[in-house]
Amino acid sequence: MRFMHGFTPETERLAEAVFAYARDRMKLDPVPMDGPVPYAQLLEQAGQTITPEGIGGQAALTLFDDVLSRACISTDHPRYLSFIPNAPTESASLFDLVVGASSIYGGSWLEGSGAVYAENQALRWIADLVGLPEGAGGVFVQGGTLGNLSSLVTARNTIRYRLTQAGKPLPSRWKVLTGSQTHSSIVHAADVMDIDVAVAQVDETFRLTGAAVRAFLESDEGDGVFAVVASSGTTNLGLIDDLEGIADACADHGVWMHVDGAYGGAGLAAPSIRDRYRGIERCDSFTVDPHKWLFAPFDACALIYREPALAKAAHTQNAGYLDVTHTDSSEWNPSDYAVHLTRRARGLPFWFSLATHGTNAYTEAIEHTLAVARECERQVRQRSYLSLVAEPELSVVAFSRAGWTSEDYYAWSERLMSAHVAFVTPSTHEGQTIARICVVNPRTTTADINTVLDSMA
């Protein structure tokens, strides 16, 4: 049998090559931008990679290095300024290798208690930033989409139970209420759950307010709303909703408050902007993606509940072969807190980086990215051909270029990408094409920002 486990001499050579690749990749400063390649070109360069006899580890690694990796945009490039960039610390990336090599199952305390303990310490740091009580807890899931879905499943299960216990009728259709700037994952979660999405009016600054939530809940349309999703940093414009007012409205009407902080929640670690999150400590659930602004590798979303027992009631899977994992109620099984069962201990690279560098280093890095974003805002204001779309609040700066059509924005973006200068894709707001810069990489400098803005002159 050719497929054998065991650390053979060939495996030893492959390990050295893999370690060398990982080390050399992380030493690049800056990393190459690279970029997408047409399918026909990849087919010509890479050919058929899966064959009956195999091409060998060394050949596969060389193919990845020389061809496949070059056809992927480096999300940790300092001028990767689109979507939400990814800039893991070297320690987090290195420990990702350790997690993969350790064959840890992160779904139950029985099989991975040490890993779960470490992950939960990282979750506790985040819960403390939010201001949640000592009993709060949760799990690291794949991303914000799964985190938001899991929180809404918990919310519906909880509100349904409370209505049933109180002898009140259940609505004919469940609804989740949010603002127009909410992340696309909320609509997707609603489709999966077969519920409706209700959109409340946002204010002149594009934020969802407590007054708007209250008005909606007290209207005829409010029937069936079991949860409100607020944002602590919208993806497109980086805005924080009126969390305090929304918390008041939710409390008064017995509605679950979920805060989507996938991108912006990391700003809680920055003292300079902490006051903008007033009210977040009253949420019932919260998500933040460490693979965004908390310098962890893909993929890790921290999902935290005020009362984890409510999530456990909604998500625990029962089967004869799982009974052994539920014998001790004091043990923490991460699989019980989201829409999943099998899971890798994806929070460990984040934990390792936190443990290595300390939380003060995270605060300093986030404050640095905020300072660069503020300089970007200042540069936009100074240039007569540019104008802000909204007042920046976090590290997203959205702006428009005078006289440009949608085609101009896309042509500009393509020029930057083709020249491997920067990755800055257009976005839209209020039906208009705009430019958008998001700074979460501590290696991004004001010079990088000026390079991009100068290219629009």
C-alpha positions in Angstrom: 0.0 0.0 0.0 1.6 3.2 -1.2 -0.4 5.6 1.0 1.3 5.2 4.4 1.5 7.2 7.5 4.9 7.7 9.1 7.7 10.2 9.0 9.7 8.7 6.2 12.9 10.3 4.8 10.8 11.7 2.0 8.4 13.2 4.5 11.4 14.7 6.4 12.5 16.4 3.2 9.0 17.7 2.5 8.7 19.0 6.0 11.9 21.0 5.6 10.7 22.4 2.4 7.3 23.4 3.8 8.9 25.0 6.9 11.3 26.9 4.6 8.4 28.1 2.5 6.4 29.3 5.5 9.5 31.0 7.0 10.5 32.7 3.8 6.9 33.8 3.1 6.6 35.5 6.5 9.9 37.2 6.1 8.8 39.0 2.9 8.4 42.7 3.6 6.3 43.7 1.8 4.7 40.5 0.6 3.9 40.4 -3.2 0.6 41.7 -4.2 0.0 39.0 -6.9 -3.5 38.7 -8.3 -6.1 36.7 -10.1 -5.3 34.7 -13.3 -7.7 33.6 -16.0 -8.7 29.9 -15.9 -7.1 29.2 -19.3 -3.8 30.5 -18.1 -3.9 28.5 -14.9 -4.8 25.4 -16.9 -1.8 26.0 -19.2 0.6 26.6 -16.3 -0.6 24.2 -13.7 -2.3 21.5 -15.8 -3.9 18.5 -14.1 -2.7 18.3 -10.5 -4.6 15.3 -9.4 -3.4 12.1 -11.0 -3.6 8.4 -10.3 0.1 8.1 -9.3 0.5 11.5 -7.6 3.0 14.2 -8.5 4.9 14.0 -5.2 5.1 16.5 -2.4 8.1 18.5 -3.6 6.5 18.9 -7.0 3.1 19.9 -5.6 4.8 22.5 -3.3 6.8 23.9 -6.2 3.7 24.1 -8.3 1.9 26.0 -5.5 4.8 28.4 -4.9 5.5 29.1 -8.6 2.0 29.1 -10.0 -1.0 28.7 -7.7 0.0 31.1 -4.9 0.9 33.8 -7.5 -2.7 33.7 -8.7 -4.0 34.7 -5.2 -4.1 38.2 -3.9 -2.1 38.6 -0.7 -4.6 39.8 1.9 -1.8 40.9 4.2 -0.2 43.3 1.7 -0.1 46.8 3.2 -2.0 48.2 0.2 -4.7 45.5 0.3 -7.3 48.1 1.3 -10.6 46.5 0.0 -13.2 44.5 1.8 -11.7 43.9 5.2 -8.0 42.9 5.0 -6.3 40.2 6.9 -3.0 40.8 8.7 -2.1 38.0 11.1 0.9 38.3 13.4 3.8 36.0 12.6 3.2 34.2 15.9 -0.4 33.5 15.0 0.5 32.2 11.5 3.2 30.0 13.0 0.9 28.5 15.5 -1.6 27.8 12.8 1.0 25.2 11.6 1.1 23.8 15.1 -2.7 23.5 15.3 -2.8 21.7 12.0 0.0 19.3 13.0 -1.5 18.5 16.4 -4.6 16.8 15.2 -6.8 18.4 17.8 -10.5 18.0 17.7 -12.0 21.2 19.1 -15.6 20.2 19.5 -15.7 18.7 23.0 -14.0 19.1 26.3 -13.5 15.3 26.4 -11.3 15.4 23.3 -9.7 18.8 23.5 -10.0 20.3 27.0 -6.6 22.0 26.8 -7.4 23.7 23.5 -10.9 24.7 24.7 -9.4 26.1 27.9 -7.1 28.3 25.9 -9.7 29.4 23.4 -12.1 30.3 26.2 -9.4 32.6 27.7 -9.2 34.4 24.4 -13.0 34.6 24.4 -13.0 36.0 27.9 -10.7 38.8 26.9 -13.2 39.8 24.2 -16.1 39.4 26.5 -14.4 41.8 29.0 -13.9 44.3 26.2 -17.6 44.2 25.5 -18.4 44.5 29.1 -20.4 41.2 29.4 -20.8 39.5 32.8 -18.6 36.8 34.2 -20.8 33.9 33.0 -20.7 35.0 29.3 -19.1 32.6 26.9 -19.3 31.1 23.4 -17.2 29.6 20.7 -15.0 30.4 17.7 -16.8 29.6 14.5 -15.7 29.8 10.8 -16.8 33.4 10.1 -19.3 36.2 10.8 -21.9 34.6 8.6 -22.0 31.4 10.7 -21.7 33.5 13.9 -24.7 35.7 13.0 -26.8 32.7 11.9 -26.0 30.8 15.1 -26.9 33.8 17.3 -30.2 34.3 15.5 -31.1 30.6 15.8 -30.4 30.9 19.6 -32.5 34.1 19.7 -35.5 32.6 18.0 -35.3 29.4 20.1 -35.2 31.6 23.3 -38.1 33.9 22.4 -40.2 31.0 21.2 -39.7 29.2 24.5 -40.5 32.3 26.5 -43.7 33.0 24.6 -44.8 29.3 25.0 -44.1 29.4 28.7 -46.1 32.5 29.0 -49.0 31.0 27.2 -48.8 33.6 24.4 -49.4 32.8 20.7 -46.5 32.4 18.3 -46.3 34.6 15.3 -47.3 33.4 11.9 -43.9 34.6 10.6 -40.8 35.3 12.5 -38.8 38.5 11.7 -35.4 39.9 12.4 -35.1 43.7 12.5 -32.1 45.6 11.3 -31.0 48.7 9.4 -30.2 49.3 5.7 -26.4 49.1 6.3 -26.5 45.6 7.8 -24.2 42.9 6.6 -25.4 40.7 3.8 -25.0 37.6 6.1 -28.2 38.7 7.9 -30.3 38.3 4.8 -28.6 35.0 4.1 -29.2 33.8 7.6 -32.9 34.7 7.3 -33.1 32.7 4.1 -31.6 29.7 5.8 -34.0 30.1 8.8 -37.0 30.8 6.5 -37.8 34.1 8.4 -38.3 37.6 7.2 -35.9 40.6 7.4 -37.5 43.9 8.4 -35.5 47.0 7.7 -36.0 50.0 10.0 -35.3 53.6 8.9 -31.7 54.8 9.5 -30.9 58.3 10.4 -29.2 61.0 8.3 -25.8 59.5 9.3 -26.9 56.0 8.0 -27.1 54.5 11.5 -29.8 52.4 13.0 -31.2 54.3 16.1 -33.1 53.2 19.2 -36.0 55.5 18.2 -36.4 53.8 14.8 -36.3 50.4 16.4 -38.8 51.4 19.0 -41.1 52.9 16.4 -41.0 49.7 14.3 -41.6 47.4 17.3 -44.6 49.4 18.3 -46.1 49.5 14.8 -48.3 46.8 13.3 -45.2 45.6 11.4 -43.5 44.8 14.7 -45.4 41.6 15.2 -43.1 38.6 14.9 -39.8 40.4 15.5 -37.7 38.3 17.8 -34.3 39.9 17.4 -32.7 43.2 16.4 -29.3 43.1 14.7 -27.2 46.2 15.4 -23.8 46.9 14.0 -20.7 48.0 15.9 -18.9 48.9 12.6 -20.7 48.4 9.3 -18.6 46.8 6.6 -19.2 49.4 3.9 -18.9 52.6 5.9 -17.5 51.6 9.2 -20.4 53.1 11.3 -21.6 52.2 14.8 -25.3 52.1 15.4 -27.0 53.7 18.3 -26.3 50.7 20.6 -27.6 52.3 23.8 -30.9 53.4 22.3 -31.4 50.0 20.6 -30.6 48.2 23.9 -33.4 50.3 25.6 -35.9 49.4 22.9 -35.0 45.7 23.0 -35.3 45.6 26.8 -38.6 47.3 26.8 -40.1 45.0 24.2 -38.5 41.7 25.2 -36.5 41.4 22.0 -33.1 39.8 21.6 -30.3 42.2 20.8 -27.5 40.9 18.7 -24.5 43.1 17.8 -22.6 42.3 14.6 -19.0 43.4 15.3 -17.4 41.2 12.7 -15.2 44.0 11.6 -15.6 46.9 13.9 -15.9 45.1 17.2 -12.1 45.0 17.5 -12.1 48.8 18.0 -13.3 48.0 21.6 -9.6 47.4 22.4 -8.8 51.1 21.4 -9.3 53.5 24.3 -9.5 56.4 21.9 -12.9 55.2 20.5 -14.2 53.0 23.3 -16.9 55.5 24.2 -18.5 55.1 20.7 -19.7 51.6 21.7 -21.9 52.7 24.7 -24.7 50.2 25.2 -22.8 47.3 23.7 -22.5 45.7 27.1 -26.2 45.1 27.2 -26.3 42.9 24.1 -27.5 39.3 24.3 -25.0 38.1 21.7 -22.0 39.5 19.9 -19.6 38.5 17.1 -16.2 39.7 16.1 -13.8 38.2 13.6 -10.2 38.0 14.9 -9.1 37.3 11.3 -10.0 40.9 10.4 -8.8 43.6 12.8 -7.4 41.3 15.6 -4.5 39.9 13.6 -5.4 36.2 13.4 -5.2 34.0 10.3 -8.4 32.9 8.5 -10.8 31.6 9.7 -12.0 32.7 13.2 -15.2 34.4 14.3 -15.7 34.8 18.1 -19.3 34.3 19.0 -20.2 35.3 22.6 -23.5 35.0 24.4 -24.5 36.8 27.6 -26.2 33.6 28.7 -24.5 30.7 27.0 -27.1 28.2 28.4 -29.6 29.6 26.0 -27.3 28.8 23.1 -26.6 25.4 24.4 -30.4 24.7 24.5 -30.7 25.7 20.9 -27.6 24.0 19.4 -26.7 20.8 21.4 -26.9 17.8 19.1 -28.0 14.5 20.7 -27.1 11.0 19.6 -26.1 7.8 21.3 -22.5 8.2 20.3 -22.4 11.8 21.7 -23.7 10.9 25.1 -20.2 10.4 26.5 -19.4 14.1 25.8 -22.4 15.3 27.9 -21.8 13.4 31.1 -20.5 16.4 33.0 -22.5 19.5 32.8 -19.6 21.6 34.0 -17.5 20.8 31.0 -17.6 23.2 28.0 -18.3 21.6 24.6 -17.8 24.3 21.9 -19.9 22.3 19.5 -23.0 23.0 21.7 -23.0 26.8 20.9 -23.3 27.2 17.2 -24.6 25.6 14.0 -21.8 23.0 13.7 -20.5 19.8 15.3 -17.1 18.9 14.0 -14.7 21.8 14.4 -11.0 22.6 14.5 -9.6 24.6 17.4 -9.6 27.7 15.1 -9.3 30.1 18.1 -5.8 28.8 19.1 -3.7 30.9 16.7 -5.4 34.0 18.1 -4.9 32.8 21.6 -1.3 32.1 21.0 -0.7 35.6 19.6 -2.5 37.2 22.5 -0.5 35.1 25.0 2.8 35.9 23.1 2.4 39.6 22.7 0.0 40.7 25.4 -3.1 42.7 25.0 -1.3 46.0 25.2 0.3 45.3 21.9 -3.1 44.7 20.3 -4.3 48.1 21.6 -1.2 49.8 20.2 -1.6 48.2 16.8 -5.3 49.0 16.5 -4.6 52.6 17.6 -2.0 52.8 14.9 -4.4 51.7 12.2 -6.9 54.3 13.4 -4.3 57.0 13.1 -3.5 56.0 9.5 -7.2 56.0 8.7 -7.5 59.5 10.2 -4.7 60.7 8.0 -6.4 59.1 5.0 -9.5 61.1 6.0 -7.4 64.3 6.2 -5.9 63.7 2.8 -9.3 63.2 1.2 -10.5 66.5 2.7 -7.4 68.2 1.3 -7.8 67.0 -2.3 -10.2 69.1 -4.3 -11.1 66.1 -6.6 -12.2 63.9 -3.6 -15.0 64.2 -1.2 -16.1 62.0 1.8 -19.3 59.9 1.5 -19.7 59.7 5.2 -17.9 60.9 8.3 -15.4 58.1 9.2 -15.9 56.6 12.6 -13.5 53.6 12.6 -10.9 52.7 10.0 -13.0 52.7 6.9 -12.9 55.8 4.7 -15.5 56.0 1.9 -15.2 58.8 -0.7 -16.0 59.8 -4.2 -14.0 61.2 -7.1 -15.5 64.2 -8.8 -16.5 63.6 -12.4 -16.0 59.8 -12.4 -18.6 57.3 -13.7 -18.9 53.8 -12.4 -16.7 52.7 -15.3 -14.0 55.1 -14.2 -13.8 53.6 -10.7 -13.5 50.1 -12.1 -10.9 51.0 -14.6 -8.9 52.7 -11.9 -9.1 49.7 -9.6 -8.0 47.4 -12.4 -5.0 49.6 -13.2 -3.8 49.5 -9.6 -4.3 45.7 -9.5 -2.7 45.0 -12.8 0.4 47.0 -11.8 0.5 45.2 -8.5 0.3 48.6 -6.8 -2.8 48.2 -4.6 -6.0 46.3 -4.3 -8.8 48.8 -3.9 -12.2 47.8 -5.3 -15.1 50.1 -5.8 -18.2 49.9 -3.6 -21.7 51.4 -3.8 -23.6 53.7 -1.5 -27.1 55.1 -2.0 -27.0 53.8 -5.6 -23.7 55.5 -6.5 -20.3 53.9 -7.1 -17.7 55.1 -4.6 -14.1 54.3 -3.5 -13.5 52.8 -0.1 -10.4 52.2 1.9 -10.2 50.0 4.9 -7.1 50.1 7.2 -6.6 47.1 9.6 -3.0 46.2 8.7 -0.5 47.8 11.1 2.0 47.7 8.2 -0.1 50.1 6.2 1.5 53.6 6.2 0.3 57.0 5.2 2.7 56.7 2.2 0.6 53.7 1.1 -2.5 55.8 1.4 -1.1 58.7 -0.5 0.0 56.3 -3.3 -3.6 55.3 -3.8 -5.1 58.7 -3.5 -2.5 60.2 -5.9 -3.5 57.6 -8.5 -7.0 59.2 -8.7 -5.7 62.7 -9.6 
